[in-house]
Amino acid sequence: MGQEYAGVSFALAQQRSACLKEIRYELVFHLPDSKSVPVEGEEKLFFQLDKARLAGHPLLLDFKGRAVDAVAVNGSTIPAVIVNEHISLPAALLSEGANVVNVSFESADAALNRNNDFLYTLLVPDRARTVFPCFDQPDCKAVFTLRLTMPAGWKALANGIQADAAGGRISFRPSDRISTYLFSFAAGKFSDTSRTIDGRTMHLLYRETDEARLRFSIDSIFRIEGQALRFLEDYTGIAYPFQKFDFVAIPDFQFGGMEHPGAIQYKASTLFLDSGATREQLISRSNLLAHETAHMWFGDLVTMTWFNDVWMKEVFANFMADKISNLTLPDNNYDLKFLTDHYPAAYSVDRSAGAHPIRQTLDNLNEAGSLYGNIIYHKAPIVMRQLEALMGEEPFRSGVRDYLKKYAGGNATWPDLIHALQPHTKLDLTAWNEVWVNGAGRPKFSYEMKVKDGKIADFIVRQVGEDGSKRVWPQRFKVALYIAGGPVEIEVNSNAPMVHVPAAVGLKEPGFFIFNSDGGGYGVFPLYNDLMMAYGWDAIRNSASGKTPLMRAANYINLYGNMLDGNGFRPREMLLYCRARLHEPDELALNIVLEQLQSIFWRFQSKAGRDSTAGDLEDVLLTSIRYFVKAPNNKKLLFRAYTNIATTRAAMDTLYAVWHDRHPPAGVVLTEDDYTNLAAALAVRDYPDSKGILVEQLSRISNSDRRQRLLFLMPSLSNNEAERDSFFLSLKKPEVRRREASVVTALGYLHHPLRAESAKKYLQPSLDWLEDIQRTGDVFFPQSWLQASFGWCRTPAEAQIVRDFLTAHPDYNPLLKAKLLQAADLLFRAEKLNRDSPVN
Ligand SMILES: [Zn+2]
């Protein structure tokens, strides 16, 4: 193996996993008081080597830290040099069997996430090598023994159980055998608490200081963790496989969470809620806790062999999380939650020119970050649920258990799972796999209904690829036929380009229908266009009278998807339709309506269009909150939508009064974060003395992490364009971009539709920096960077910037190009729809 390439190529990974065994790291890190002093470390690396497989080539150890100071291989010193992110261990000094390598080094800062009085490592997918020298690939699992020296008063959490701590030194017992991307520690000024559930004591480290949030949250967090663990042990038939279960809540964390065994990290703002939490927030919290906990089996115990299969651990984590949240939130409607959680997000990518298959190839681990996105987090669970439905719950679970048992403690690929599942079903999984997992895109459905003497004589459902391809996505879904007022749901088994639906034959001709009424199907479904035309607004209002929230939500999603394709409603009509649905009683369904309303308000209307609709929408929203809608959470969602679209001076004055007096409309509960968002909303609207409002808001916040966050955001909210410009330019530096979650929020303010004119000049540099952003940032960052920059754009000139960039870079990194096309999808659609319907 040469070392002409940086990173870990697939070939290098295969060579190393074939010749290395029993890898063990003994690591010491010195964490200084000041974050400007580098973190230094010492490592003893032990492994068993099958030397013949090296064929005389050196063994490459990955390291992308700040510096390497000394290296010794089996006691012999070698030059301390890094070439292409590797330390080369000469074959002549390596032994068959046991070897030991000693290295002293300085870590790079980025993946240490250093703050003033705490830090945490986040090493997925390939950043372990930025912190210490290692064989950084998921199938070189190892045992880690860790010791930290750190400032007095700090606490720490790691994969292993704490052995002893004294005088700023803390050591941990050997960890379980885990992949390098799962190695982690967090250290700093934290509070801690613990609970014992089912005989297991679990610890939580946190920095939250708000008493109300802590009171409202801590017991729930532990309770959900307990329920999740119980469910997973039962589902998998495998007892919790690691030595301990502890977790830490990180302020402004860049992901939702990360599944390090024994040291799970969570985004603090998702965990710590107060009594103003909406059902959506409670679901997000439960899902997040369950998701990371499910990873203990799916990902940590059985790990993908190579990162191209990273989606496998994510799909199972989400899939299990959905099942677990069904238990932790008793009022939860599983199907509805599944629909609203996954379908809009999956469609947003799968309908774009940047759509990609669930399973992608990966030549070098340094591109692994680009694999993450809505397809693996949202389409994959849909596909998995379809598979479970096709196989049956019990056979599916048996196959999953076989798979976990066979590969426990090791690594496996997606084909390994397919092989484990196949004996449990008659379904041809290879064919199923080809279209759902190895293919991108969605089917488009159409129908034909033959009626004779007022009764259905034949009902035919067809599917083709949205791209016109003749593929078939085998799936089942329902159609609700409205006959004499009530819906009759019939099932369609769409497993061929054209199927007859015998269950419909003989039924009375329906007044209208809702395709995919159970939300089980995936694709673009037909509308009752003719009926809409014939019955006008009555039909429009009635059409939403889907009997169940699930039916209505599926219908909203389908109407909006069709609108984006130029079918059915035009944007203005869809806006009016959403306006007519503000009394939707179900919170999750209402959330879909409001997101669509806001999307159309900003993306599919010109300024003149906004001005002509804003006053009326503001009034209707406020009236609904004050007089018509009773459920507190629905009121809150409506108030958020009101805040989002408020553009008249009267509405801004209302927002100001609510913020100033801390007196929301009756029944709406606002949290500190809500007031911060209100202050930001006023600032972005150039409300008089917006600077003073932000300063006052800052003074209302006592938690130091949240104060830091608002201080960071303030220049992006400034009414002074030059100040915003210089803030944007500062983001060119990777160290300024390191607070990724806050950067994304700030970009959202910079690119707010009301500021689109002044933000246009940021678009080109945002693209020019993209490769650097991918190189230096965490896995979700390129995508969220693009989304925050282009996601709310709507004009031809902005679309042209994207097209020109792609033309000027014909050989652009295909994974990043796909991300750009995904982020620009609604921009392209807005450009087209606004041209076709200039009335908007
Ligand atoms: Zn995950």
Boltz pocket constraint, residues with backbone or C-beta under 6 A from the ligand:
constraints:
  - pocket:
      binder: B
      contacts: [[A, 257], [A, 291], [A, 292], [A, 295], [A, 313], [A, 314], [A, 317]]
      max_distance: 6.0
